[in-house]
Structure formats: structure tokens, C-alpha cells
Amino acid sequence: MTDSGTVASGETIHELMPITLAVDGTIKAVTADTVADVYGLAAEDAQEGEEVVYYLTGEFFGSAIECPAGKKASDFKAPFRKIGIFLVDTDNATA
């Protein structure tokens, strides 16, 4: 299942990057400090002001996830499960 939203000012979103919602409802990249606030997984690349499609549910390989600096795919396993995204093979995924 997918949805879409506008990328927040100053943000660049990459395909399979965990995203979160800003206070104004725009889309931002998850940082090392906002992993618990993950809202979805970007389905495509997008720049500030552009519409971006993102996954709300699904199953993905941990090695394909674009993680923020200092985090790895296994750090997203529990937060993603809460929203219906399931990561496979996170033990073998690299940062």
C-alpha cells in the first residue's frame, strides 16, 4: 500500500529511505534521532517541494534500506513492524 506527500523544505528523499512526517505534514528523511517516528519508506527519489510516493506496508530486504548515518537496518525492524512494514534479513544487512 502506498501514499504520497510533499517533501519538506531543505530535504532530499532517496528511494527506500525511511521517512517521517514533519509538524506541517510534509515528508522528511528519518534521522538517527527520529527512528521511532518512522512513518513509511520512500518508493522513489524526490527533492524539496516535489511529491513523493511512499510505502505504508510491505516486505523489504534490510540490505536495500537507505539508513541514516549511525543506524543500520536492524534498528528499523521494530519501528517498521508497528506500521506494517516488515524487513527481511536485517541480521546480514550492512549500514
N, C-alpha and C positions, 0 to 999 in steps of 0.2 A: 504494500500500500504506500502511496506517495502523497505528498502535498507540496506546496510551493510558497515562497515568501521572498521578500526583497532583502538583499544583502545590505547590512548596516554600513554607514559611512566609515571609510577607512579600512574596511575588511576585504579580504580576498579569500574566497572559498575554493577548495580543491575537491575533486571527485573523491568520494569515500572518506571525507574528513568529518569527524563528529561535529555537530553544530548545536547551538543553544539559541534561545530567544533573548533578545535584548529587552529592556524595560518597555520600549516603544513597539515591540512586536517584530522588529526586523531580525534578520538572521546574522549570527556571529559565530566565528570559529570557537570551539571549546579550547580553553587554556588548561594548563596544569592545575590551576586553582578552581576550575569550574567543571571538572569531570562529572561530579554528582548531579549537575544541572543539565546533562546531555538531553537533547530533545529529538534528535534524529541523526541521519547520516546522509551527507550530500550525495546526490546522484550525478552531479556534473560540476564543472568549474564555473565560477561566476565572480564578477567584480562588484564593488560597491554600487548600489543603485540598480543592479540587474536582478531579475527574477531568477531564483534557483529552485530546482526541484530537489526534494529530499525524501529519503525513505523513512517511514514511520514504523515499519515492520519488515521482517525478512531475516534471512540467514546469510552470513558473510564469513569469509575466511579472515582470521585475525591478521594474517600477513598482508592483507590488502588494505587495511585501515591506515589512514594517514594520521598518526598520533602527534599531539603537541610535544614539544621538547620536554624531556624528563619523564615521559609516560610511555607505556607500552600497551599493546592490545589487551593484555590480561587485566589492566586497570579499568577497562571499559566493560568487562564481561558482566558484572553485577548491575551497573547502572543501565546498560543496554537491555538486559533481561527485563527490567522493570517497565520498559516501554515497548517490549515486543520485538526487539532486535536480538538475534542470537549469533554469537561469534563461535566459529568452529576453529579448532587447532590454535588456540591462543598460547598454549604452552610452548609451541615451536616458533611463534611469531617473534620477529625482531622489532626493536624500536625504530 
